[in-house]
Amino acid sequence: MSVLSRQFESSFGAASWQPEVTALLDEHHLVAWSDSPRRRLTFAATLARFLEGLRDAELISLYGRHITDLDSLCYQLERAIPGEPLDRRIDGPAGVTSILRSRECFPGRPASKFRYMMWHDADELIRSDHDLFGSVADAMAGVAAEFEYVSDDALLIQRTVFVGGPLLSVYAENPRGQFQSWRHDGHAEAFWRMVTGVERPPVRLVHIDKLLRAFE
């Protein structure tokens, strides 16, 4: 894990840091944390607005204050990504992984090349169900790697930005957590490592406060 610390020559409110942060998403999922709710909000809202304006990109927002269990997670995913109603499970043909794999193409519109998922207050699920959060983070990173290294369909870069408080950072620093290692299901090799050949989830840790200070 690493901390974004590059220095910039503009204020936080100016639209110049967003391309730099977005460039990290070419190769990584992001874990962005801060003690300050205001700074988390500013970071997430500003980055979301920038991502929404990118060509060939779509943004999916998940609101973590309302995600405390599997049912509430599926409720939000069903309303953010077109598809069939979900079974309340992670795996399987109608589980969370299935909707993360889905790709909707509308007539007369080009297919998206980038899908960004912004999970606000992601640490709320860690607080309410630590194990479930690990399963969901594992699925998000695993499906993204599958799109890049396994799928024969047109390439889709799918990345998640997890935004939260110090608890999110603590989880990110845990070598057994799913920001640093694939989840094991009792087999000799973790499922997503076996399927994709990717050694570990590609995740970067961003301290929002340090990013903000670079603009002062």
LUMTIPA-642715 format. One line per field, with one value per atom (N, C-alpha, C): residue number from 1; residue in one letter; atom name; x, y, z. Coordinates in steps of 0.05 Angstrom, whole numbers, plus 5000, padded with zeros to 4 digits. Example, Ala and Ser with C-alpha at 12.3 -4.5 7.8 and 13.67 -1.06 7.14 Angstrom:
2
n = 1|1|1|2|2|2
res = A|A|A|S|S|S
atom = N|CA|C|N|CA|C
X = 5264|5246|5264|5257|5273|5258
Y = 4886|4910|4934|4955|4979|5001
Z = 5156|5156|5156|5142|5143|5157
//
This chain:
216
n = 1|1|1|2|2|2|3|3|3|4|4|4|5|5|5|6|6|6|7|7|7|8|8|8|9|9|9|10|10|10|11|11|11|12|12|12|13|13|13|14|14|14|15|15|15|16|16|16|17|17|17|18|18|18|19|19|19|20|20|20|21|21|21|22|22|22|23|23|23|24|24|24|25|25|25|26|26|26|27|27|27|28|28|28|29|29|29|30|30|30|31|31|31|32|32|32|33|33|33|34|34|34|35|35|35|36|36|36|37|37|37|38|38|38|39|39|39|40|40|40|41|41|41|42|42|42|43|43|43|44|44|44|45|45|45|46|46|46|47|47|47|48|48|48|49|49|49|50|50|50|51|51|51|52|52|52|53|53|53|54|54|54|55|55|55|56|56|56|57|57|57|58|58|58|59|59|59|60|60|60|61|61|61|62|62|62|63|63|63|64|64|64|65|65|65|66|66|66|67|67|67|68|68|68|69|69|69|70|70|70|71|71|71|72|72|72|73|73|73|74|74|74|75|75|75|76|76|76|77|77|77|78|78|78|79|79|79|80|80|80|81|81|81|82|82|82|83|83|83|84|84|84|85|85|85|86|86|86|87|87|87|88|88|88|89|89|89|90|90|90|91|91|91|92|92|92|93|93|93|94|94|94|95|95|95|96|96|96|97|97|97|98|98|98|99|99|99|100|100|100|101|101|101|102|102|102|103|103|103|104|104|104|105|105|105|106|106|106|107|107|107|108|108|108|109|109|109|110|110|110|111|111|111|112|112|112|113|113|113|114|114|114|115|115|115|116|116|116|117|117|117|118|118|118|119|119|119|120|120|120|121|121|121|122|122|122|123|123|123|124|124|124|125|125|125|126|126|126|127|127|127|128|128|128|129|129|129|130|130|130|131|131|131|132|132|132|133|133|133|134|134|134|135|135|135|136|136|136|137|137|137|138|138|138|139|139|139|140|140|140|141|141|141|142|142|142|143|143|143|144|144|144|145|145|145|146|146|146|147|147|147|148|148|148|149|149|149|150|150|150|151|151|151|152|152|152|153|153|153|154|154|154|155|155|155|156|156|156|157|157|157|158|158|158|159|159|159|160|160|160|161|161|161|162|162|162|163|163|163|164|164|164|165|165|165|166|166|166|167|167|167|168|168|168|169|169|169|170|170|170|171|171|171|172|172|172|173|173|173|174|174|174|175|175|175|176|176|176|177|177|177|178|178|178|179|179|179|180|180|180|181|181|181|182|182|182|183|183|183|184|184|184|185|185|185|186|186|186|187|187|187|188|188|188|189|189|189|190|190|190|191|191|191|192|192|192|193|193|193|194|194|194|195|195|195|196|196|196|197|197|197|198|198|198|199|199|199|200|200|200|201|201|201|202|202|202|203|203|203|204|204|204|205|205|205|206|206|206|207|207|207|208|208|208|209|209|209|210|210|210|211|211|211|212|212|212|213|213|213|214|214|214|215|215|215|216|216|216
res = M|M|M|S|S|S|V|V|V|L|L|L|S|S|S|R|R|R|Q|Q|Q|F|F|F|E|E|E|S|S|S|S|S|S|F|F|F|G|G|G|A|A|A|A|A|A|S|S|S|W|W|W|Q|Q|Q|P|P|P|E|E|E|V|V|V|T|T|T|A|A|A|L|L|L|L|L|L|D|D|D|E|E|E|H|H|H|H|H|H|L|L|L|V|V|V|A|A|A|W|W|W|S|S|S|D|D|D|S|S|S|P|P|P|R|R|R|R|R|R|R|R|R|L|L|L|T|T|T|F|F|F|A|A|A|A|A|A|T|T|T|L|L|L|A|A|A|R|R|R|F|F|F|L|L|L|E|E|E|G|G|G|L|L|L|R|R|R|D|D|D|A|A|A|E|E|E|L|L|L|I|I|I|S|S|S|L|L|L|Y|Y|Y|G|G|G|R|R|R|H|H|H|I|I|I|T|T|T|D|D|D|L|L|L|D|D|D|S|S|S|L|L|L|C|C|C|Y|Y|Y|Q|Q|Q|L|L|L|E|E|E|R|R|R|A|A|A|I|I|I|P|P|P|G|G|G|E|E|E|P|P|P|L|L|L|D|D|D|R|R|R|R|R|R|I|I|I|D|D|D|G|G|G|P|P|P|A|A|A|G|G|G|V|V|V|T|T|T|S|S|S|I|I|I|L|L|L|R|R|R|S|S|S|R|R|R|E|E|E|C|C|C|F|F|F|P|P|P|G|G|G|R|R|R|P|P|P|A|A|A|S|S|S|K|K|K|F|F|F|R|R|R|Y|Y|Y|M|M|M|M|M|M|W|W|W|H|H|H|D|D|D|A|A|A|D|D|D|E|E|E|L|L|L|I|I|I|R|R|R|S|S|S|D|D|D|H|H|H|D|D|D|L|L|L|F|F|F|G|G|G|S|S|S|V|V|V|A|A|A|D|D|D|A|A|A|M|M|M|A|A|A|G|G|G|V|V|V|A|A|A|A|A|A|E|E|E|F|F|F|E|E|E|Y|Y|Y|V|V|V|S|S|S|D|D|D|D|D|D|A|A|A|L|L|L|L|L|L|I|I|I|Q|Q|Q|R|R|R|T|T|T|V|V|V|F|F|F|V|V|V|G|G|G|G|G|G|P|P|P|L|L|L|L|L|L|S|S|S|V|V|V|Y|Y|Y|A|A|A|E|E|E|N|N|N|P|P|P|R|R|R|G|G|G|Q|Q|Q|F|F|F|Q|Q|Q|S|S|S|W|W|W|R|R|R|H|H|H|D|D|D|G|G|G|H|H|H|A|A|A|E|E|E|A|A|A|F|F|F|W|W|W|R|R|R|M|M|M|V|V|V|T|T|T|G|G|G|V|V|V|E|E|E|R|R|R|P|P|P|P|P|P|V|V|V|R|R|R|L|L|L|V|V|V|H|H|H|I|I|I|D|D|D|K|K|K|L|L|L|L|L|L|R|R|R|A|A|A|F|F|F|E|E|E
atom = N|CA|C|N|CA|C|N|CA|C|N|CA|C|N|CA|C|N|CA|C|N|CA|C|N|CA|C|N|CA|C|N|CA|C|N|CA|C|N|CA|C|N|CA|C|N|CA|C|N|CA|C|N|CA|C|N|CA|C|N|CA|C|N|CA|C|N|CA|C|N|CA|C|N|CA|C|N|CA|C|N|CA|C|N|CA|C|N|CA|C|N|CA|C|N|CA|C|N|CA|C|N|CA|C|N|CA|C|N|CA|C|N|CA|C|N|CA|C|N|CA|C|N|CA|C|N|CA|C|N|CA|C|N|CA|C|N|CA|C|N|CA|C|N|CA|C|N|CA|C|N|CA|C|N|CA|C|N|CA|C|N|CA|C|N|CA|C|N|CA|C|N|CA|C|N|CA|C|N|CA|C|N|CA|C|N|CA|C|N|CA|C|N|CA|C|N|CA|C|N|CA|C|N|CA|C|N|CA|C|N|CA|C|N|CA|C|N|CA|C|N|CA|C|N|CA|C|N|CA|C|N|CA|C|N|CA|C|N|CA|C|N|CA|C|N|CA|C|N|CA|C|N|CA|C|N|CA|C|N|CA|C|N|CA|C|N|CA|C|N|CA|C|N|CA|C|N|CA|C|N|CA|C|N|CA|C|N|CA|C|N|CA|C|N|CA|C|N|CA|C|N|CA|C|N|CA|C|N|CA|C|N|CA|C|N|CA|C|N|CA|C|N|CA|C|N|CA|C|N|CA|C|N|CA|C|N|CA|C|N|CA|C|N|CA|C|N|CA|C|N|CA|C|N|CA|C|N|CA|C|N|CA|C|N|CA|C|N|CA|C|N|CA|C|N|CA|C|N|CA|C|N|CA|C|N|CA|C|N|CA|C|N|CA|C|N|CA|C|N|CA|C|N|CA|C|N|CA|C|N|CA|C|N|CA|C|N|CA|C|N|CA|C|N|CA|C|N|CA|C|N|CA|C|N|CA|C|N|CA|C|N|CA|C|N|CA|C|N|CA|C|N|CA|C|N|CA|C|N|CA|C|N|CA|C|N|CA|C|N|CA|C|N|CA|C|N|CA|C|N|CA|C|N|CA|C|N|CA|C|N|CA|C|N|CA|C|N|CA|C|N|CA|C|N|CA|C|N|CA|C|N|CA|C|N|CA|C|N|CA|C|N|CA|C|N|CA|C|N|CA|C|N|CA|C|N|CA|C|N|CA|C|N|CA|C|N|CA|C|N|CA|C|N|CA|C|N|CA|C|N|CA|C|N|CA|C|N|CA|C|N|CA|C|N|CA|C|N|CA|C|N|CA|C|N|CA|C|N|CA|C|N|CA|C|N|CA|C|N|CA|C|N|CA|C|N|CA|C|N|CA|C|N|CA|C|N|CA|C|N|CA|C|N|CA|C|N|CA|C|N|CA|C|N|CA|C|N|CA|C|N|CA|C|N|CA|C|N|CA|C|N|CA|C|N|CA|C|N|CA|C|N|CA|C|N|CA|C|N|CA|C|N|CA|C|N|CA|C|N|CA|C|N|CA|C|N|CA|C|N|CA|C|N|CA|C|N|CA|C|N|CA|C|N|CA|C|N|CA|C|N|CA|C|N|CA|C|N|CA|C|N|CA|C|N|CA|C|N|CA|C|N|CA|C|N|CA|C|N|CA|C|N|CA|C|N|CA|C|N|CA|C|N|CA|C
X = 5017|5000|5018|5008|5024|5006|5018|5003|5009|4988|4992|5003|5026|5038|5050|5043|5053|5044|5062|5055|5043|5023|5009|5010|5005|5008|4981|4961|4935|4919|4896|4879|4863|4852|4836|4811|4800|4776|4780|4804|4809|4810|4801|4799|4826|4846|4872|4883|4874|4884|4868|4844|4828|4840|4852|4865|4887|4902|4924|4912|4891|4879|4866|4853|4841|4861|4885|4906|4913|4912|4917|4897|4873|4852|4856|4875|4881|4892|4906|4918|4909|4895|4889|4861|4850|4828|4839|4823|4832|4818|4833|4821|4829|4809|4814|4802|4818|4808|4816|4801|4807|4791|4802|4788|4764|4766|4747|4724|4699|4677|4675|4681|4679|4699|4723|4743|4737|4726|4718|4696|4677|4655|4665|4683|4693|4709|4726|4741|4723|4704|4687|4669|4656|4638|4653|4676|4692|4702|4712|4722|4699|4676|4653|4644|4643|4635|4654|4680|4700|4697|4693|4691|4666|4644|4619|4623|4642|4646|4665|4677|4696|4682|4695|4685|4686|4666|4665|4666|4656|4658|4630|4626|4602|4609|4593|4598|4575|4581|4561|4567|4547|4551|4537|4551|4540|4542|4521|4520|4521|4545|4551|4535|4525|4509|4484|4476|4453|4460|4486|4495|4506|4490|4498|4497|4486|4484|4482|4480|4479|4454|4431|4406|4408|4418|4419|4440|4461|4480|4467|4454|4440|4419|4405|4384|4396|4419|4432|4443|4456|4467|4445|4422|4399|4389|4392|4382|4404|4428|4450|4460|4458|4467|4444|4436|4414|4419|4398|4400|4377|4378|4356|4359|4337|4338|4358|4372|4393|4384|4396|4394|4412|4405|4422|4445|4465|4489|4511|4536|4558|4562|4564|4570|4545|4549|4526|4515|4497|4487|4470|4460|4443|4454|4480|4492|4505|4519|4533|4553|4568|4588|4574|4550|4537|4530|4521|4514|4539|4560|4585|4596|4590|4599|4581|4557|4538|4547|4541|4548|4524|4513|4489|4497|4487|4492|4466|4464|4439|4442|4421|4422|4431|4449|4459|4480|4487|4508|4531|4555|4578|4580|4590|4593|4614|4610|4629|4656|4677|4704|4714|4702|4710|4684|4686|4664|4677|4669|4679|4657|4664|4645|4655|4639|4646|4630|4644|4631|4635|4616|4617|4614|4628|4625|4627|4647|4650|4656|4667|4674|4650|4627|4602|4598|4603|4599|4621|4645|4666|4657|4645|4636|4613|4595|4572|4576|4593|4598|4625|4646|4674|4678|4667|4671|4657|4633|4619|4633|4644|4658|4682|4696|4718|4709|4686|4676|4668|4656|4648|4672|4691|4716|4730|4731|4744|4730|4703|4688|4692|4693|4696|4723|4744|4771|4774|4761|4763|4750|4725|4711|4726|4737|4753|4777|4791|4814|4805|4782|4771|4765|4754|4749|4775|4796|4821|4838|4837|4856|4843|4817|4804|4783|4766|4744|4752|4736|4741|4725|4708|4693|4711|4700|4715|4723|4747|4758|4741|4736|4723|4741|4750|4766|4746|4744|4725|4741|4736|4751|4732|4740|4724|4740|4728|4739|4725|4738|4727|4734|4714|4718|4708|4724|4715|4734|4730|4746|4769|4781|4805|4802|4778|4773|4779|4773|4779|4809|4824|4853|4865|4854|4863|4859|4835|4830|4849|4855|4872|4901|4909|4936|4939|4917|4917|4925|4948|4957|4938|4920|4901|4874|4871|4847|4846|4823|4819|4828|4841|4855|4883|4893|4921|4923|4902|4904|4876|4876|4852|4840|4814|4801|4804|4811|4813|4786|4778|4753|4758|4781|4787|4804|4808|4824|4853|4871|4899|4906|4892|4897|4871|4874|4851|4837|4811|4796|4804|4805|4811|4839|4858|4885|4887|4872|4872|4859|4837|4822|4836|4848|4859|4889|4903|4932|4944|4927|4936|4943|4967|4977|4962|4954|4940|4923|4903|4886|4903|4900|4915|4901|4910|4897|4917|4910|4927|4912|4927|4916|4923|4902|4905|4896|4913|4906|4896|4870|4858|4870|4876|4888|4915|4931|4957|4953|4933|4927|4918|4901|4892|4914|4932|4954|4972|4973|4989|4978|4953|4941|4939|4949|4948|4969
Y = 4976|5000|5025|5046|5071|5095|5117|5142|5161|5173|5193|5218|5227|5250|5270|5268|5286|5314|5333|5361|5374|5390|5404|5434|5449|5478|5492|5482|5495|5490|5502|5498|5473|5462|5438|5442|5466|5471|5472|5476|5477|5449|5447|5421|5414|5409|5401|5376|5370|5346|5321|5325|5302|5285|5296|5279|5261|5273|5257|5234|5239|5217|5197|5207|5189|5171|5182|5166|5142|5145|5122|5099|5107|5087|5071|5078|5062|5034|5034|5009|5000|5017|5011|5018|5004|5014|5032|5051|5071|5068|5071|5072|5100|5118|5146|5151|5160|5162|5189|5197|5221|5220|5233|5237|5256|5274|5296|5288|5287|5281|5302|5327|5348|5344|5336|5331|5307|5286|5263|5270|5286|5294|5310|5330|5346|5330|5312|5295|5278|5264|5245|5260|5282|5296|5309|5320|5332|5311|5289|5268|5256|5252|5240|5258|5284|5302|5300|5298|5296|5270|5248|5222|5221|5233|5234|5247|5266|5281|5268|5245|5233|5218|5219|5205|5175|5161|5131|5120|5136|5127|5128|5111|5113|5112|5125|5126|5114|5096|5084|5092|5104|5113|5094|5086|5070|5086|5087|5104|5087|5086|5067|5070|5094|5097|5080|5072|5055|5027|5020|4992|4981|4965|4953|4922|4911|4882|4875|4850|4841|4851|4850|4859|4888|4906|4934|4940|4924|4926|4919|4896|4887|4907|4918|4938|4961|4971|4993|4985|4961|4952|4948|4937|4932|4958|4980|5006|5023|5013|5028|5015|4988|4974|4958|4963|4948|4918|4903|4874|4862|4836|4821|4826|4822|4823|4803|4811|4794|4776|4752|4735|4749|4745|4758|4740|4740|4724|4738|4731|4743|4729|4702|4687|4675|4662|4649|4666|4654|4667|4692|4695|4718|4732|4729|4742|4769|4780|4805|4805|4783|4782|4783|4772|4771|4800|4817|4844|4861|4855|4869|4862|4838|4830|4841|4850|4858|4883|4884|4907|4914|4937|4946|4964|4957|4973|4983|5010|5021|5027|5023|5029|5057|5060|5087|5098|5084|5094|5074|5084|5066|5054|5030|5017|5031|5032|5045|5030|5045|5033|5034|5051|5054|5054|5039|5039|5045|5067|5075|5072|5060|5056|5073|5091|5108|5099|5087|5076|5096|5113|5133|5118|5128|5117|5086|5076|5047|5034|5049|5037|5030|5040|5032|5002|4990|4961|4946|4956|4944|4944|4965|4968|4948|4944|4928|4898|4893|4865|4863|4861|4861|4839|4815|4793|4798|4808|4814|4835|4856|4876|4863|4845|4832|4816|4803|4788|4806|4829|4848|4861|4870|4881|4861|4836|4815|4811|4811|4808|4831|4856|4879|4879|4873|4872|4848|4825|4801|4804|4815|4819|4838|4859|4879|4865|4848|4834|4814|4802|4784|4798|4822|4838|4843|4848|4855|4832|4809|4788|4762|4760|4735|4738|4758|4761|4766|4754|4757|4781|4793|4816|4841|4862|4887|4896|4907|4913|4934|4928|4947|4950|4975|4980|4987|4970|4975|4979|5002|5009|5019|5014|5023|5043|5065|5084|5081|5071|5067|5092|5106|5130|5126|5133|5130|5142|5135|5146|5128|5132|5118|5087|5078|5049|5036|5051|5042|5039|5058|5057|5034|5029|5006|4980|4978|4954|4951|4974|4973|4965|4971|4964|4935|4921|4893|4875|4861|4844|4821|4814|4793|4803|4829|4841|4840|4845|4841|4865|4885|4905|4897|4877|4868|4839|4823|4795|4785|4766|4754|4737|4735|4719|4689|4674|4645|4633|4612|4598|4569|4564|4537|4521|4531|4517|4525|4510|4516|4543|4552|4577|4594|4620|4637|4637|4638|4636|4656|4682|4703|4702|4693|4690|4667|4646|4623|4630|4645|4652|4673|4693|4716|4716|4701|4702|4726|4743|4767|4760|4767|4758|4769|4795|4808|4831|4839|4861|4887|4900|4925|4949|4956|4976|4997|5023|5044|5059|5065|5080|5110|5126|5155|5169|5184|5199|5226|5231|5255|5280|5280|5304|5311|5292|5297|5308|5297|5308|5337|5343|5371|5390|5381|5399|5405|5387|5393|5415|5424|5445|5471|5471|5495|5515
Z = 5000|5000|5000|4987|4987|4989|4995|4999|4977|4965|4944|4957|4948|4961|4941|4916|4896|4901|4897|4901|4876|4880|4858|4863|4842|4844|4840|4853|4851|4877|4879|4903|4900|4922|4921|4904|4904|4890|4860|4850|4822|4810|4785|4772|4759|4775|4765|4777|4802|4815|4806|4796|4789|4767|4746|4726|4738|4758|4770|4786|4801|4817|4798|4777|4758|4744|4739|4726|4744|4770|4788|4783|4775|4770|4745|4729|4706|4714|4737|4746|4774|4789|4817|4824|4844|4859|4881|4890|4909|4936|4958|4984|4995|4996|5004|5031|5050|5078|5090|5110|5125|5151|5172|5197|5194|5174|5171|5152|5162|5144|5121|5128|5108|5085|5092|5071|5055|5068|5053|5033|5042|5024|5001|5006|4985|4964|4974|4956|4939|4951|4937|4917|4926|4908|4884|4889|4867|4848|4858|4840|4825|4838|4824|4801|4805|4784|4760|4766|4745|4729|4743|4730|4713|4722|4707|4680|4678|4653|4634|4641|4623|4600|4578|4554|4557|4548|4548|4577|4596|4624|4637|4656|4673|4702|4718|4747|4762|4781|4798|4826|4839|4867|4886|4907|4929|4955|4970|4993|5019|5030|5051|5077|5082|5107|5106|5081|5078|5069|5072|5066|5092|5105|5131|5130|5109|5106|5076|5070|5042|5028|5042|5030|5021|5039|5032|5010|5009|4987|4960|4960|4935|4927|4946|4940|4924|4932|4918|4891|4889|4864|4843|4852|4833|4821|4835|4826|4812|4812|4800|4774|4772|4749|4737|4711|4700|4700|4707|4708|4722|4725|4739|4769|4784|4813|4824|4845|4856|4878|4878|4902|4923|4948|4969|4976|4957|4960|4943|4949|4934|4907|4908|4884|4871|4849|4836|4813|4796|4772|4778|4802|4808|4833|4838|4861|4855|4874|4870|4847|4845|4823|4796|4794|4768|4758|4777|4768|4764|4779|4774|4746|4736|4709|4687|4693|4672|4658|4632|4615|4598|4603|4588|4565|4541|4517|4506|4503|4493|4463|4447|4419|4413|4394|4387|4405|4426|4444|4445|4445|4448|4475|4477|4502|4519|4545|4563|4563|4564|4566|4595|4611|4639|4656|4678|4697|4725|4736|4763|4783|4806|4828|4851|4861|4883|4907|4927|4951|4973|4978|5000|5027|5047|5074|5074|5060|5057|5084|5103|5129|5146|5138|5153|5152|5129|5127|5142|5143|5159|5188|5197|5225|5231|5212|5217|5210|5190|5182|5168|5184|5174|5153|5158|5139|5113|5113|5089|5072|5086|5071|5056|5069|5055|5031|5033|5010|4987|4993|4972|4959|4975|4964|4946|4955|4939|4913|4913|4888|4869|4880|4863|4849|4864|4852|4834|4841|4825|4798|4798|4772|4755|4767|4751|4738|4752|4741|4720|4723|4704|4677|4679|4655|4639|4653|4640|4630|4645|4639|4630|4631|4624|4603|4605|4587|4558|4540|4511|4500|4517|4508|4506|4494|4492|4520|4523|4549|4563|4588|4606|4631|4636|4660|4682|4702|4724|4750|4762|4786|4808|4833|4856|4872|4880|4899|4925|4945|4972|4988|4999|5014|5043|5062|5090|5110|5135|5157|5164|5188|5196|5196|5202|5202|5175|5154|5127|5122|5133|5131|5146|5170|5186|5171|5159|5144|5120|5107|5084|5091|5115|5124|5134|5136|5145|5123|5125|5103|5097|5116|5111|5101|5099|5089|5058|5047|5018|5001|5014|4998|4992|5007|5003|4995|4998|4990|4981|4963|4954|4977|4978|4998|4993|5013|5010|5018|5003|5009|5017|5028|5037|5018|4994|4974|4977|4963|4965|4954|4933|4920|4920|4925|4925|4898|4898|4873|4852|4859|4839|4830|4846|4837|4817|4822|4804|4777|4778|4753|4737|4749|4735|4732|4749|4749|4763|4774|4788|4817|4825|4851|4875|4873|4895|4884|4898|4888|4885|4862|4858|4871|4895|4911|4920|4918|4928|4951|4972|4995|4992|4993|4991|5016|5029|5053|5043|5045|5034|5046|5072|5084|5072|5066|5053|5025|5012|4985|4987|5006|5009|5016|5033|5041|5018|4998|4975|4958|4964|4948|4964|4988|5004|4997
//
